[in-house]
Amino acid sequence: MTGSRVVALGHYQPARVLTNDDLAAMVDTSDEWITSRVGIRTRHVGGPDEPVDELAAHAAAKALATAGLLPADIDLVLVATSTAIDRSPSMSARVAARLGMGSPAVMDINVVCSGFTHALATADHAIRAGAATRALVIGADKMGDVADWTDRSSCVLLGDGAGAAVVVADPQGGGDAAPGIGPVLWGSVPEMGRAVRIEGTPPRFAQEGQSVYRWATTQLPPIAREVCERAGVAPEDLGAVVLHQANLRIIEPVAKKIGAVNAVIARDVVDSGNTSAASIPMALSKLIERGEVESGAPALLFGFGGNLSYAGQVILCP
């Protein structure tokens, strides 16, 4: 059986940076209030002339260039997003058109904050099933478009961005060797599905912050450890832990409870805010670009949030 592996990543953010002091001029908040509660200092926010598919295409082009591949080499495009421009054409179709691709299969996946890890698993499954050989997996969201900029409890969290991964067939990954993308563990808590939501007309982001915090810090660590167990990797052998970049006050205790004592912990939330589906690929791309994670090191990717859903897998870093 053929497995799959990630061979390259890329990321992109709008140029405009919104600081905590900038937000303090808009709503009743302060740098101290924000950093003490969520650990965020800045976030990138795109303008109306920067649609979310453009962010996705920039990240994808960077990943393709790093992989040494052309857009025409890709036969599957998956875009994880909860801020799509229209119901149709899909974000994936828009990205394929922007990049001048041939005739790839295109599909959007809306699982909000865990969208990228769901999409990565879907690409892995498609390749293992023989339905694709080279996939482009993108997480992209413009959370600024759904932010209520009058609500200090939520607008301080959000940012815009995109991250992309190139996933290719790996004949060795289906045998005794460690798979480039390990087994996914995914699920949800349907009765708490509205704890994080984007709804209304126009759509607006809202959440029950304390409920999400308690769920994430108590229920997710054992699930993340099971992800490692399924991949055959002990937590102490992880080279990196990249959790959904929701809130530093969630990331740090969850990472500690996982037991990844030797891993680099992604903290991109400090500079980027919560970028929903973009957060995991963007954070990992930056770690690799800065040389903080070695090629071949096992990294735990674990998304959680909207729908009170989660998905995680261990991958070998490109």
N, C-alpha and C positions, 0 to 999 in steps of 0.2 A: 504494500500500500504506500502511496506517495503522501508525504506530509507537506508542510509548508513552513516558510520562514520569512521574517521581516528582513529585507536587505537594505532599506534606506528609509529615513524620515525627513520631514521638512515642516516648517512652521511659518506663520505669517500673522502679524498684528497691524492694525491701523496705526498711523503715525501719531495721532493725537493722544496724549497722555492726560488723564484726569487724576489729579492728586486728591488726597483727603482734604487739604486746605481749599481746593477748588469746590469740593462738595460742601464744605462748611459755609461757603458763600451762597449755596443753593438751598440747603435744608438745615435744620437745627441739629448740627453734629459737630464733631471736632476730630482732629487727627488722633488725639489720645483716646477718645471714645471708640473710634473704629479699630485702631490697632489693638487695644486691650480686649476687644470682643471677638474680632475675627482675624486679626493679624495682617490685614491688607493695607498697603500704603499707596499703591497706584493701580490704575487699570487703563487699558487702551479702549477708546470708543471711536467707532467709525462714523463718518457722516453719511448723509443721504445719497451721496454719489459713490459710496463704497458698499454695494450690495453684498450679501453674505456669500453668494456664489463666486464673487471676485476674490474674497478672502480665501475661499476653498481652493480656487484655481491657482493662486499664488503659492500656497503651501504645497499643492500637488506638483506644480512645476519644479519646485525646489527638491522635492523627494525624488522625482523622476531623474533630474539632472544628477543627483548624488548617486542614484542607482545605475546611471549610464544607460538609461532606457529612453525610448521615444514614446510619445503618447500613443502612437499606433501599435506599440507592443502590448498594450493593456487590453485584456478581454473582459474585465469585470470592474465596474466602478460602483463603490458603495459609499454613500454619504450619510453620516449620522448627524442629524440636526433636529432641533425643535423650533427653529425660526426660519423655516423655508419661506421663500418669497410668495409662491403661489401653490395651490394644490397640484397644478400641472402647468407647464412642464416641471418635472422634478428637479431638485438640486443636482442630482447626479447627471441628468441629461444636460443641464445647463453647463456643468463643469466640463463634460465631454465635448460640448460644442465650443466652449472657450479654448480648450486645449487642442482642438482640431483632431480629435480621435477618429478612428475608423468606424467600427460598428460594435462597440463593447455592450455587454449587458449593463443596464443602469438600474439602480435601486436605491431608494432612500430608506433610512431606518430611524424612527423616532422613538427613542427610549430615553430622551432627555440626557441627563448627566452620565448615564452608563451606556450611552449610545455607541461610543467608539469601541468599547470592549465587546459589546454585542456584535457590532459590524465586523470586528476583527475575527471573532469566532465564526461568523457566517462565511467570511472569505476563506478561512481555513477549511471549513466543511465543504465548500464548493470545490476547492482544489483537491481535497481528499477524494471527493466523489467523481472527479474527472470532468467537472463542468466548467472549470477555468484553469488557466496555467499561470497567469500574472494578473494580480488584482491591485487596484488602487483603493485604499481605505482611508476615508477622510472624516474628521470630526470638525464641524464648523458651526459657529453660532454667533449671532449679533444680539447678545442679551440686552444691550443698550436699547434696542428697538422695542423690547417688551418690559423695560424697567418703568416703574412709577417713580419719577424723579422728584416726587413730593413726599415719598415715604422713606424716612431715614433708616428704617429697619431693614429695608430690602435693597434700595438703590445703591447703597455703599458696597454691596457684595459683587456687583455684576461688571463684566467686561466682555470685549469682543475679540475673536481670534479664530484661527484655524490651524489644525495639525494634520499631517498626512503620512501614511506609511505605504510603502510598496511591498507587496507580499507575493512570493513566487513559489512554485512547486519545488519541493526538496525531496528527491528520491530516498535520501538517507533518513529523513524524518519519520518514515513509516516503519523502520526496522527497530533494531535494538538500541540505536543511538538516541540520545536525548532529542526530543522533537524541538524544532525551532519555535513552534507555537504549541504550548501544552494544552491539555484538556480544559475546556471552559467549565466553570461552575456558575450557573446563573439562576435567578429566581426573583421573587417579589413578595410584598406584603399587601395584597389587594385591599384589605380593609383600611389601610392607611394611605391609599393611593393619592388622596387630595392633600396630604401634608406638604407636598411641593407641587405647585401647579402654575400653568400659564393658561389663563382662560379669560373670557369676556370679549367685548368688542369696543374698542380695540383690545387685543390680548395683553394682559399684564401678569408679571411674575409675582407670586406671593408664596409664603411658606409658613408653617408652624415651626419656628426655629427650635424651640426647646424639645419638641417631640422628635424632630429629625436628629438633634444632637444626642439625645438619650438612645435612640435606636442605633445610630451609627457607632457610638462609642461602646455600646454593650453587646450588640448583636453581630456586628460585622467582623470583629477580630477572629472568632473561631471559624467563620466561613472563609476568611482569607487564609488561615492556616490550612484549611482543607484543600484550598486551591493549590498550595505548595505541595501538600501530600500527594495529590493526584498527579502532579508533575514530577514527583520523585525528587523534590528539592527541599532540603531542610531550610527553615527560615533563616538560620544563621549563615547559610551559604549563599543567600541572595546578594547580588551586587547592587541592586537598586530596588526601591519600593516607590511606585508611582500610583498614588491614590488619586481619586477625583479631587481636584483642587477647589474644594468648597469653602473651607474655613480652616485656618491654621490650628484652631482650638479643637478641631476634629482630627485633622491629619496627624498631629503629634502623638496624642494618646493612643489612637488606633495603631499607628506604626509601632509604638512601644509594646503594645499588647500582642502584636503579631510575633515579636521576638526576633526581628531582623537586625540583630545587634551590629552587624558588619556592613550593612547596606547604606548607600547614599539615599537619603529621603528627599523626594522632590518637594520643594516649597515654592513653586512658581506662583502660587496664589498671592504671595506677598507683593509681587510686581504686576500681576495680570488680573487679579480678582477671579471670580467664578465665571469661567467661559463655557460652562456646561459640557457639551460633547467634545469641544476642542481641548479641554484641559489636560487630558492624559497624553495624547500624542504631542501636544505642544510642549508640555513639561519634559517628556522623554527626549524629544528632539533637541531641546536646549541642553540637557545634561550630556548628551552624546556630542553635540557641537562643541561644548566647553571641555570635552575630554575627561569628564568626571566619572564616566562609566566605561569600562574596557569592552572591546568587541568580544562577543561570546559570553559575556557575563549574564547570568540569569536575572531577569527583572520581573517582579510581580507588578502586574497592571490590574487595578481593581477600581471599577466604576460603581457609583451608587448615587441615589438621589431621587429624581422625579419618578413618579409611580411607586415610590418606595421599592424600586427595583435595583438589582445589583448584577454584576457579571465580572468575572476575573479569570485571568490565565497568567501563567509564567511563560515569558518568551526569552530567547537568547538574543542579546543586543547585537545589532549589525556592526 
